[in-house]
Amino acid sequence: MTKLKIGICGWGNVATGLYEQLSSGNDIYSDWEISCIGARRDNPRCNPGSTKILRDIFAVIDEDIDVLVELIGGVETAKDLITQALNSGKHVVTANKAVIFEHGEDLINLAKKNHVRLLFESAVCAGTPAIKMLSNDLGANKVSKVAGMLNGTTNFILSNMEEGASYDDVLMEAQEKGYAEPDPSLDVNGTDAAHKIGILSALAFNSGLPASDFHIEGIENIQSQDFIYAHDFDMTIKHLAVAKLNNQGVELRSHPVMLDKNSSLAGLKGVRNGIQFDTDLLGEFHVAGSGAGRESTSSGLISDLFALSKSQEVPPMIYPDFSNKPSILNFKDLIFKFYVYLEVKDEPGVLALISKIFAEHTISFDKVIQKDQLESGNVPLVIFTDPIVESEMQVALKDLENHPVILNAKIIRIEDL
């Protein structure tokens, strides 16, 4: 195994976790050396000891290192840092899913040009194996679908809301535990999971990275009452990202769903991530593990460093064919069953009005439930629909919202895994 000289750029929660793990005395890392750390400021939570500290993170590239570990976050500065490192003949390991999603093709091509490697296992699902498994281990399989809960923060929030906690309280707890960033918007609005499913899609279908104009939706509008109504039908709510290949193109989306409680991913709680792969030879199989936190992310980073140290014997990963550009299917043309929550005035004829609007858009009901009157005097109605095209449901929702007796309308798509 090749000795590695490592330069770490960034000194936040993940970087200090990696440093502490590599400094733990584990025999696996005995031939590795942390040569320097690029840190614009100190971190009171971790003492780097005698390790050389550079306040200019770009100066790390000029040090005697074999691999730069990029953990500064963001996109453009990270891209510049990785670019300069690759052009200097340094390998790069990163946990930055945004920079891979936005600039991965250019950066990987640059790595190839300079005969070095860019590895990013921990960019998706932290330490839960997904990247190298798709690129290497599933090479004999045709993958037709990847569906997963890819953001540990949202799963932590939804799992605790299912137990009765409020969204705001759980988000604060996630930030205190280091699962969520001080600005958690990319987690809760679905963007983080979208970046990850885009990367997995490229690896699964051997294609270029997709544009970001596919459907992305967060968990901000999920309320505790939705879990109560879901439980009535033995269902739960998760945030799911899906990439599915068919003859017309790639179905790509990131949004909340209702799942049957007995389905493969529904039981994953806390910060755990889970992915279901549909393949031709292995059939359907699942991978699950921690998807947030510094220990989990360190595991993914170290797996890349270990792969680099063995790269003379085994190629660390096989990159996709970026010239194969995916055709992304129009989300409005997809078909779903829907959970529909309506808050209506307690007046005669409301249900008949709703039925008429839905019938005009060929939407049939599977189940309709009228719940107890709210403190406001309004009445909640819960409807589970039969399968319908997304665009028809959206038009029906607009028609519902135009009637003064209907005060609130919300949908959650129902996913059959």
Buried (B, 14 or more C-beta within 10 A) or exposed (E): BEEBBBBBBBBBBBBBBBBBBBBEEEEEBEEBBBBBBBBEEEBEEBEBEEBEEBEEBBEBBEBEBBBBBBBBBEBEBBBEBBBBBBBEEBBBBBBBBBBBBBBBBBBBBBBEEBEBBBBBBBBBBBBBBBBBBBBBEBEEBEBBBBBBBBBBBBBBBBBBBBEEBEBEEBBEBBBEEBBBBEEBEBBBBBBBBBBBBBBBBBBBBBBBBBEEEBBBBBBEEBBEEBBEBBEEBEBBBBBBBBBBBEEEBBBBBBBBBBBBEEBBBBEBEBBBBBBBBBBEEEEEEBBBBBBBBBBBBBBBBBBBBBBBBEBEEEEBBEBBEBEEEBEBBEBEEBEBBBBBBBBBBEEEEBBEBBBEBBEEBEBEBEEBEEBEEEEEEBBBBBBBBEEBBBBBBEBBBEBBEEBEBBBEBBBBBBBEB
